[in-house]
Amino acid sequence: MTVLTAPAVDAAGIAAAYSRIATHVRRTPIVRIAAGDVGLSGADLLLKLELMQHSGSFKVRGAFVNLLTRKVPAAGVVAASGGNHGAAVAYAAMRLGVQAKIFVPGTSSPAKIQRIRDYGADLVVGGELYADALAASQEWAGKSGALVIHAFDQPETLLGQGTVGLELDEQKAEIDTLMVAVGGGGLIGGIAAWYAGRVKVVGVEPELAPTLTRALAAGRPVDAEAGGIAADSLAPRRIGETGFAIVQRHVHSVQLVSDEQIRNAQQILWDGVRVVAEPGAAAPFAALLSRCYRAAPGERVGVLVCGGNTTAVDFTR
């Protein structure tokens, strides 16, 4: 019997993953802004606009790695999501002609639910939290034989998300620090694996969903609160095992921000840069604006704006 081993989540694995998905994803732009334009000083700022990615977030990178490197059964794929991962899997499945069933909780935003429907996936909305959607998806996988694509705790998912770091290097971002939102740890784990200490990676999560903060204090993944304005993207209750192991080795620190600070960051991103960020994607910027993270004079800071699936800006008028 052939025993399949999980791929290593490291720079070599991320580069190999990127070679598989490069024709399926967008190379999202970077924008350099003057700190004074957003009320800051003493740092050079760069925004990586991953909200311009297919399906509206970075998640499509991991979705394509899963679909292109794993054997997909006739039953197709199944995923649980707060919204963005579901939209990403639905999009990738649509492009590759694969059947997809997506489970999301009632807290998922209307914008994300609509995206999933638009991509033609079989959508089930139920429960209050991501954990409820995950349980329902696992039950379906057991009955149907569908391939499970985990939102964050799976090597292929981390490899895909790590390609954001690879792109930043290829775009010659020349940053000292990268601010990254934290939910289940797939994004920050993949990016930290790519840089492996070459860049200071700083995680940012909501005060009302301190998944990584709680895990670091305990020395292992533990349950945490799962609420707040960014609950549809940054509140899985528990950090993933795979990403947490990488975070322990390569992430510099983790900052907590309030819902009010996140809302303020969303507004300033729109007012100052005309970037429409969903709450979870605005969290890293909120850490800078609130001085939760204080950049040193001359520090070159990158901010990953990782998603834009929101109805916060109304263009109908």
Steps between C-alpha positions, in 0.01 A plus 500: 500500500628847408521738797448863406704748701402862549709748301752705694393858566822682420640735237570218254148364538349846459702563182385165359139582589525837328621334182176299501260785565667799333277487192187476716556789741563870463829661593341765716650849502693682767444868576749717684345780702636790701444441870370856534215423261344275764597695811822315578864598504844349518446197276485415132176314424413246236160338444474157337150508347399137521136611511536528121557124476244270333203443735597814693765359733832315532312176570483400136874425508458217747185380327679455168796323662258250655309438179809475280716280723251261664283230345142626473235224520181486295313648798704818463620715788353634821608795713393681815559872512420830659453615140825576318631144489161382378500758221857404408427126483180568305690717252787254453256210465299692240814575298619140512159340443476341845186459712515694829286508813562788741382537862498844664354628830229761527764760592644489147455836328241536222781598260681171558185290482409661170845431355472131587161483332626687195774240451244220485590302812241314706473732802376411848457781757451387858618534858646805669875441477765367265525196730136415420568517126812286544307228684232495231761481222676209670172313528435557130850384406444178692174433319600608149871422470570858389854633541531732800681828435574649838498878530832520685625182670631313196847508343373566147299796626803651674716447194255697290471785749879516529521602134400851611847531654665360188322760289606782729862392456461482122339845504808627688292625789815552712315500831633457852165405652178347369171544688269200450146427620456184706199270500577130488867552426514385138600838359753603762637146519557480125656846482722438804617174342601687185698770677639274777618802698629713209214745561336583832151351473250656743159342550192707574171367632184645657474530875172307476659211309851458648565153358877525462551709813331234711700222334833673554417556867409134543781365285253310284177560304209554740145626465457877502215749470355521151313828461527856382472692178739268314340175616427392143873480422712510817310290754545123456521452881829306484824556307605219266771258613699528176518877494559530874820296485637737236383809687688391811823490299468794267242760608636801687193603701120521503296815557136531605266768363148603595193504277503879515862509383414264213209717390724805510761323288234406243393863478853638466592243235198617303545873564875508446568228242158409360549140611186314612617248762279260688539513881744212529719644226511839669624357831874519414464864398308565820802384703710771335243778525431430867872474579447147635798437278745791498725504197854624554620807307580393147350153545359369172161355589283288273130458572316208346145607410379146456132530406229732374178299521285756676195716445650778711506735199175541310542585133130480413426869550 
